[in-house]
Amino acid sequence: MILLTILYGLSFLLPILVNDKALIVRYNGQYSFPAFTSLVASFPLVDQFVSVFQSGESLGQTGNPGQARYRDLQQQYEQENGDNFVVMPLYPYGPIEDITTDGNTAFMEPWSASDGEGPRIMGTDENGRDVFARMAYGFKVSISFALILVFLEYLIGIPIGGLLGFKSGWYDLIGQRIIEMWSTLPILFLIIIVVSFIQPSFTLLVLLLALTAWIPITTYIRAEFYREKSKDYVAAAISIGVPTWKIMFKHILPNSLVPIITNFPFAVVAGITSLVALDFLGFGLPPPTPSWGQMLSSGLQNLTKWWLVFSPMFALFATLIMIVFIGEAIREAFDPKTFSRLR
């Protein structure tokens, strides 16, 4: 959990750690910080107000009116031996730059390098995109997607499950029938139909998967509320006139946290695998968004290039097994049989 937390925290700093944009550029006495601008623009909604574009001509790259090529600019300034300089990130390759960028070659093997450039830790894919950079950014995308999806699951499932379990009777009977009908919704077919009309996006995929993802946690919470509402503390709260919503969420819910906490890591695993599966099938995030599913699909189309299969598989395996171990430890911590003297 500590390792995953650190890695996920560092993933928000990827624009200044793994990027083809410079940390610092000094040109004719003027300083600019493209990578830090990219970091600010990486946060939701901020990119609508912050531009990461900086033309090459504005920095002395003659004949390049497009986005500045900072690695070339670094070599140019070093050859000029002037006061201008460029400081690149620790790993100076971006996740979406392809063979249209000088120095990027398709199917570069791990630790190989182009002339005048550093090594590619995990090589490049069929489009000349750096595999390590895409894998690192894909980690952030996958974890963020799963966490937001789980948040929506809990936001919808906990109130509905609590209401069904506490009210019971006709509320529960009708609610259960509605949930049973809703659970038959073929979510994969729905996603395929929707993305055939609308370009899929991060937000759209989260909302589509959340349509049915809340049902399992609803079932768990319903069962917990059924069990807890028969306890004496609930009867005491009702007898002194405590409002229903306060009984549900202030008294019963804190005593029903076991399924919420123990289910969380496994829900995160389900969220990650759902996104990977959709990307692998071609119904997920649009290219060139860094995605483990797209990397797996690319690797299976080029099986002779072992690093294209190994890299995303290793990242997916390592991440999921760590989350599963966390989930198993939490489940065991809440299991009364584990610490019982009657075993």
KADASUL-V558286 format. One record per residue. N is the residue number from 0. RES is the residue in three letters. SS is DSSP state (A for helix, B for strand, O for the rest). PHI is phi in whole degrees, 0 to 359 (NA if undefined). PSI is psi as a letter, one per 20 degrees, with the letter a starting at -180 (none if undefined). Layout:
BEGIN
N:RES:SS:PHI:PSI
N:RES:SS:PHI:PSI
END
This chain:
BEGIN
0:MET:O:NA:h
1:ILE:A:297:g
2:LEU:A:298:g
3:LEU:A:297:g
4:THR:A:297:g
5:ILE:A:295:g
6:LEU:A:297:g
7:TYR:A:291:h
8:GLY:A:297:g
9:LEU:A:294:h
10:SER:A:297:h
11:PHE:O:284:i
12:LEU:O:260:j
13:LEU:A:305:h
14:PRO:A:301:h
15:ILE:A:251:j
16:LEU:A:249:g
17:VAL:B:230:n
18:ASN:O:195:q
19:ASP:O:270:j
20:LYS:O:262:q
21:ALA:O:286:q
22:LEU:O:288:g
23:ILE:B:223:p
24:VAL:B:233:p
25:ARG:B:248:o
26:TYR:B:223:o
27:ASN:O:54:l
28:GLY:O:83:i
29:GLN:B:258:p
30:TYR:B:250:q
31:SER:B:221:q
32:PHE:O:228:m
33:PRO:A:300:g
34:ALA:A:294:h
35:PHE:A:290:h
36:THR:A:297:g
37:SER:A:296:h
38:LEU:A:297:g
39:VAL:A:296:g
40:ALA:A:288:i
41:SER:O:284:i
42:PHE:O:277:q
43:PRO:O:305:q
44:LEU:O:73:h
45:VAL:A:294:h
46:ASP:A:298:i
47:GLN:A:286:i
48:PHE:O:242:i
49:VAL:O:242:p
50:SER:O:260:p
51:VAL:O:260:j
52:PHE:O:281:p
53:GLN:O:214:o
54:SER:B:291:q
55:GLY:O:294:h
56:GLU:A:297:h
57:SER:A:292:i
58:LEU:A:246:j
59:GLY:O:96:j
60:GLN:O:272:n
61:THR:O:297:p
62:GLY:O:80:j
63:ASN:O:235:n
64:PRO:O:284:i
65:GLY:O:277:a
66:GLN:B:302:p
67:ALA:O:299:q
68:ARG:O:262:n
69:TYR:A:287:h
70:ARG:A:293:g
71:ASP:A:295:h
72:LEU:A:295:h
73:GLN:A:297:g
74:GLN:A:295:h
75:GLN:A:297:g
76:TYR:A:295:h
77:GLU:A:295:h
78:GLN:A:290:h
79:GLU:A:287:h
80:ASN:O:58:k
81:GLY:O:256:b
82:ASP:O:274:i
83:ASN:O:285:q
84:PHE:B:204:r
85:VAL:B:228:p
86:VAL:B:248:o
87:MET:O:267:q
88:PRO:O:296:r
89:LEU:O:303:g
90:TYR:B:238:o
91:PRO:O:274:l
92:TYR:O:229:p
93:GLY:O:266:r
94:PRO:O:279:i
95:ILE:O:242:i
96:GLU:O:289:p
97:ASP:O:237:b
98:ILE:O:292:i
99:THR:O:287:i
100:THR:O:265:p
101:ASP:O:302:p
102:GLY:O:96:i
103:ASN:O:267:p
104:THR:O:234:q
105:ALA:O:292:q
106:PHE:O:59:l
107:MET:O:288:p
108:GLU:O:284:q
109:PRO:O:306:p
110:TRP:O:68:j
111:SER:B:273:r
112:ALA:O:214:q
113:SER:O:277:r
114:ASP:O:299:p
115:GLY:O:78:j
116:GLU:O:239:r
117:GLY:O:282:r
118:PRO:O:288:q
119:ARG:B:266:o
120:ILE:O:303:g
121:MET:O:238:k
122:GLY:O:73:a
123:THR:B:230:r
124:ASP:O:264:a
125:GLU:O:292:i
126:ASN:O:257:j
127:GLY:O:78:j
128:ARG:O:273:q
129:ASP:B:290:p
130:VAL:A:290:g
131:PHE:A:296:g
132:ALA:A:298:g
133:ARG:A:292:h
134:MET:A:293:g
135:ALA:A:294:g
136:TYR:A:291:h
137:GLY:A:296:h
138:PHE:A:299:g
139:LYS:A:297:g
140:VAL:A:298:g
141:SER:A:294:g
142:ILE:A:294:g
143:SER:A:297:g
144:PHE:A:300:g
145:ALA:A:294:g
146:LEU:A:294:g
147:ILE:A:294:g
148:LEU:A:297:g
149:VAL:A:295:h
150:PHE:A:301:g
151:LEU:A:294:h
152:GLU:A:304:g
153:TYR:A:290:h
154:LEU:A:298:h
155:ILE:A:272:g
156:GLY:A:289:h
157:ILE:A:294:g
158:PRO:A:298:g
159:ILE:A:293:g
160:GLY:A:298:g
161:GLY:A:296:g
162:LEU:A:295:g
163:LEU:A:296:g
164:GLY:A:289:h
165:PHE:A:280:g
166:LYS:A:285:g
167:SER:O:50:b
168:GLY:A:59:c
169:TRP:A:294:h
170:TYR:A:303:g
171:ASP:A:291:g
172:LEU:A:298:g
173:ILE:A:290:g
174:GLY:A:299:g
175:GLN:A:296:h
176:ARG:A:293:h
177:ILE:A:295:g
178:ILE:A:296:g
179:GLU:A:298:g
180:MET:A:291:g
181:TRP:A:293:h
182:SER:O:291:i
183:THR:O:278:i
184:LEU:O:299:p
185:PRO:O:284:n
186:ILE:A:296:h
187:LEU:A:295:g
188:PHE:A:297:h
189:LEU:A:297:g
190:ILE:A:296:g
191:ILE:A:300:g
192:ILE:A:294:g
193:VAL:A:295:g
194:VAL:A:288:i
195:SER:A:284:i
196:PHE:A:253:h
197:ILE:O:236:p
198:GLN:O:295:p
199:PRO:O:295:q
200:SER:O:223:r
201:PHE:A:304:g
202:THR:A:295:g
203:LEU:A:298:g
204:LEU:A:294:h
205:VAL:A:299:g
206:LEU:A:294:h
207:LEU:A:294:g
208:LEU:A:291:h
209:ALA:A:289:i
210:LEU:A:301:h
211:THR:A:240:i
212:ALA:A:293:i
213:TRP:O:281:i
214:ILE:A:295:g
215:PRO:A:301:g
216:ILE:A:291:h
217:THR:A:299:g
218:THR:A:297:g
219:TYR:A:297:g
220:ILE:A:293:h
221:ARG:A:302:g
222:ALA:A:296:h
223:GLU:A:294:g
224:PHE:A:292:h
225:TYR:A:301:g
226:ARG:A:288:g
227:GLU:A:285:h
228:LYS:O:291:i
229:SER:O:273:i
230:LYS:O:283:q
231:ASP:A:295:h
232:TYR:A:294:h
233:VAL:A:288:g
234:ALA:A:299:h
235:ALA:A:293:g
236:ALA:A:295:g
237:ILE:A:295:h
238:SER:A:293:h
239:ILE:O:263:j
240:GLY:O:83:k
241:VAL:O:293:p
242:PRO:O:302:q
243:THR:A:301:g
244:TRP:A:297:h
245:LYS:A:286:h
246:ILE:A:297:g
247:MET:A:293:g
248:PHE:A:259:i
249:LYS:A:257:h
250:HIS:A:250:g
251:ILE:A:282:g
252:LEU:A:303:g
253:PRO:A:300:h
254:ASN:A:270:j
255:SER:A:240:k
256:LEU:A:280:i
257:VAL:A:302:g
258:PRO:A:293:h
259:ILE:A:295:g
260:ILE:A:286:g
261:THR:A:289:h
262:ASN:A:280:i
263:PHE:A:302:g
264:PRO:A:300:h
265:PHE:A:289:h
266:ALA:A:292:h
267:VAL:A:295:g
268:VAL:A:302:g
269:ALA:A:297:h
270:GLY:A:294:g
271:ILE:A:295:g
272:THR:A:294:h
273:SER:A:296:g
274:LEU:A:294:g
275:VAL:A:299:g
276:ALA:A:296:g
277:LEU:A:296:g
278:ASP:A:295:h
279:PHE:A:296:h
280:LEU:A:280:i
281:GLY:O:92:j
282:PHE:O:248:j
283:GLY:O:259:b
284:LEU:O:295:q
285:PRO:O:289:q
286:PRO:O:293:q
287:PRO:O:264:k
288:THR:O:304:p
289:PRO:O:297:p
290:SER:O:211:p
291:TRP:A:295:h
292:GLY:A:296:g
293:GLN:A:294:h
294:MET:A:294:g
295:LEU:A:297:g
296:SER:A:298:g
297:SER:A:296:g
298:GLY:A:294:h
299:LEU:A:290:h
300:GLN:A:278:i
301:ASN:O:226:m
302:LEU:O:297:h
303:THR:O:289:i
304:LYS:O:266:n
305:TRP:A:302:h
306:TRP:A:291:h
307:LEU:A:288:h
308:VAL:A:270:g
309:PHE:A:295:g
310:SER:A:299:g
311:PRO:A:293:h
312:MET:A:296:g
313:PHE:A:295:g
314:ALA:A:298:g
315:LEU:A:294:g
316:PHE:A:298:g
317:ALA:A:297:g
318:THR:A:294:g
319:LEU:A:293:h
320:ILE:A:290:h
321:MET:A:293:g
322:ILE:A:294:h
323:VAL:A:295:g
324:PHE:A:298:g
325:ILE:A:298:g
326:GLY:A:298:g
327:GLU:A:295:h
328:ALA:A:294:g
329:ILE:A:294:g
330:ARG:A:300:g
331:GLU:A:292:h
332:ALA:A:295:h
333:PHE:O:264:j
334:ASP:O:273:o
335:PRO:O:296:h
336:LYS:O:292:h
337:THR:O:296:h
338:PHE:O:252:j
339:SER:O:283:q
340:ARG:O:277:i
341:LEU:O:267:j
342:ARG:O:292:none
END
